[in-house]
Amino acid sequence: MKLANAFALAMAVLWVLCSAVIWLLPSFSWTVTGWWMHGMDLSAMGGWNLTISNFLLGGITAIASAWITGWILAWSWQAVGGNNRR
């Protein structure tokens, strides 16, 4: 549970920071997104559409996904490694 909560908290912080960078530096953020998408030409997509609704719904789903990922990772770790502590 601690790992899942840590993943969710980390995602919440990253989501807010990322949204702030997109809001403050939209052109640079668009360039970085293109880099991360293996150089994909994103010009046909238009641009950012950052609204409060997109911010909240995207954040909620990203945080929930991070929590689930943390929970699955912790469950897997326990299943593979048992309860042995070193």
C-alpha positions, 0 to 999 in steps of 0.5 A: 500500500505504501508503494502504491501511495508513493507512486500516486503522490509522485504522479500527482506532483509530476502532473501538476508540474507538467501542466504548469510547464505546458501552460507557461511554455506551450511551444517548448512543451510541444517540441519536447512531446515530439522528441518523446514520440520518436520525432513524430510530426505533431503539427497536424494535431494543432496544439495544446487544449489545456482546460481545467476539465482536461487538467482534472480528469487527466490528473485523476486518471494518471494518478489512479493509473500510477496507484494501480501500477504501484500496487501491482508492482508491490504485489508482484514483488511480494509474490516473487520475493516472499516476505524475506527481509535482508 
